[in-house]
Amino acid sequence: MKISIIGTGYVGLITGACLADLGNSVVCVDVIEDKVKSINSAVPPIHEEGLLELLKKNVGKNLSASTDAKNAVKNSNITFIAVGTPSRDDGSIDLKYVEESAKSIGKALKEKNNYHVVVVKSTVIPGTTDSVVIPILEEFSGKVAGKDFGVCMNPEFLREGKAIHDFMNPDRIVIGEYDKKSGDKIYKLYKNFNCPIMRTSLRAAEMIKYAANAFLATKISFINEIANICEKVGVDVCDIAKGVGLDHRISPMFLNAGVGFGGSCFPKDVRALISEASEENYNTILLNAVLNLNEKQKMRVVEIADNIMDLSDKNITVLGLAFKEGTDDIRDAPPIPTIENLLRRGAKVSVYDPEAMENAKGIFGNKVKYCKNIESALKDADLCIIMTEWDEFKEIYDKFKLMKNSIVVDGRRILDPIKAEKYGIKYYGIGYHKNQIR
Ligand SMILES: NC(=O)c1ccc[n+]([C@@H]2O[C@H](COP(=O)([O-])OP(=O)(O)OC[C@H]3O[C@@H](n4cnc5c(N)ncnc54)[C@H](O)[C@@H]3O)[C@@H](O)[C@H]2O)c1
């Protein structure tokens, strides 16, 4: 099929590259020229496992990028909207990029005669496709949804860091459809995927995405609350999560205690759902608590560090800047407020992350020292805080001896405390009690 994608970020580019790899002809559209150039040279503008290989294989054949939305839409039969849907200051969803995309698609549809389906892939509040996207498409195309063009809402569930794997091996595909004809067309695009394909209404598809993210965020805040209690009662949250996660009704996924959730989705989506519910006069007791706990949790490692030593003028190493492993994304990443807090306390902060250093420079400027590897970050440090669960941080026990004091606060519980002690490391971790009560 011929596909255009408006918005070539984490979701748009992965969707485009994967659909091209599956044999479709894809044009990815973005307003950022450098991004477009980079893709057309088969250089990934973001860090994602396997993306370089996919671009090398498909760019110049059935995948290209462009800044020309009109042309891309006119020369395709399906257009995905995959632009960002950030939070406004009050937590509500900002739809300006979705609206702009819908306008440019509408203008292109005006000049197009054959049937076209517009698919909203961006995460949008229930009712958005119906009450915002379709009216704009109709206004700017002079055509009628259902009659002249189709509309679907197809939420994306991929995880950054594993995005290509997740796109190619989804647990399920959800197609919200304006009418059967629209849904049939998108079903055909996905029918060879080996997973359940659920067809539903536009509004239900929009809500499924929010409910899924709200649940996962809740699971993380839940285990973090348990972790904080574990520290008080003298047990290790990792043991507790294992024992709880073995229950099939619960599963071990998303039961890793730590510094809280971040990234471009969970915080903003939970905030948007709370805001939408409040517009409808519903008080989201549970979701408010999920967010409140998450905010506090981001400071937990600083509290632990502060109890160990006076942080003022100390050399503190922060390992990990990305909001999770496998990505260079630092949007709403827990290390950001943690580092800001350390700086406020007068600490001298050195940082290292395998992928997210360039993005972090945009936030911290010259307030922190950027180190080229783990060794230089640890050298002569008074204390190290692990903030991201990168694989390369998991077996560095012998490197902590480069520090002035081998004191480690493990914000992701990726080190084995017993092994750490054997290496002479003074180990502290979220949900870990030094003198476990046996
Ligand atoms: N990142 C994720 O892991 C993830 C997962 C599932 C769903 N989502 C949702 O998908 C959507 C996109 O997220 P993302 O992380 O890919 O965002 P992103 O910020 O990485 O990418 C969005 C892109 O859209 C471009 N853009 C904005 N307006 C445009 C326009 N009018 N025309 C063309 N391009 C335009 C931007 O330049 C940017 O490159 C959001 O709604 C997000 O909530 C994200």
The ligand as a Gaussian input file, in Angstrom:
#p B3LYP/6-31G(d) Opt

LIG

0 1
 N        7.298000       7.892000      22.034000
 C        6.601000       6.828000      22.374000
 O        7.119000       5.867000      22.948000
 C        5.134000       6.732000      22.052000
 C        4.479000       5.495000      22.160000
 C        3.128000       5.414000      21.845000
 C        2.439000       6.555000      21.458000
 N        3.092000       7.757000      21.388000
 C        2.333000       8.928000      20.951000
 O        2.646000       9.159000      19.579000
 C        2.672000      10.558000      19.300000
 C        4.022000      10.941000      18.752000
 O        4.982000      10.715000      19.751000
 P        6.547000      10.793000      19.439000
 O        7.246000      10.376000      20.677000
 O        6.824000      10.058000      18.171000
 O        6.717000      12.365000      19.209000
 P        8.001000      13.142000      18.695000
 O        7.987000      14.449000      19.348000
 O        9.211000      12.277000      18.808000
 O        7.726000      13.321000      17.128000
 C        6.749000      14.137000      16.599000
 C        7.249000      14.678000      15.283000
 O        6.200000      15.366000      14.630000
 C        6.762000      16.466000      13.942000
 N        5.708000      17.429000      13.603000
 C        5.032000      18.268000      14.407000
 N        4.110000      18.936000      13.708000
 C        4.189000      18.522000      12.437000
 C        3.480000      18.832000      11.256000
 N        2.483000      19.725000      11.237000
 N        3.812000      18.216000      10.105000
 C        4.809000      17.304000      10.104000
 N        5.511000      16.944000      11.207000
 C        5.206000      17.553000      12.352000
 C        7.816000      16.987000      14.887000
 O        8.760000      17.793000      14.204000
 C        8.409000      15.672000      15.406000
 O        9.499000      15.243000      14.639000
 C        2.298000      11.245000      20.615000
 O        0.925000      11.460000      20.656000
 C        2.685000      10.212000      21.660000
 O        1.957000      10.356000      22.844000
 C        4.428000       7.871000      21.658000

